[in-house]
Amino acid sequence: MPINKLNNVEGLYMKINEILTSKTGITKEKEVRTERNSVNNLNEKETSQKTQDQIRITAKAIVENARSKASNLPEVREEKVTQLREQIQNGTYQVSNSDIARAMIGTLFSELA
């Protein structure tokens, strides 16, 4: 017999008036764990963002410092030029093969880039 045809027949079906939602210990523990995880995730994001910001500021400071030092250097280092000129004229100027190869490869890479 379908349920909708049962009228006041006692014992055949149960009427539920109120549904109480009480949280068990397991449910509460899951909520606490979820809340802790979300707080930890926020803290990790804030920490990593602070670290990235700090790194960017530091890198910017290093670049600015190097730029100011480079601008204070003379365009031509006269001491070095004079010393090399004398060595070449005397025939005492020597460069290692590895230095020549390193310079050639460096030039090639800079041209390719």
ZIVENFEN-V328531 format. One record per pair of residues at least 6 apart in sequence whose ideal C-beta (glycine too) atoms are under 7 Angstrom apart, sorted by the first residue. I is the first residue (numbers start at 0). J is the second residue. D is the distance in Angstrom with one decimal. If there is no record, write none. Layout:
i={I & I}
j={J & J}
d={D & D}
This chain:
i={2 & 5 & 5 & 83 & 86}
j={12 & 11 & 12 & 92 & 92}
d={6.3 & 5.6 & 6.3 & 6.6 & 3.7}
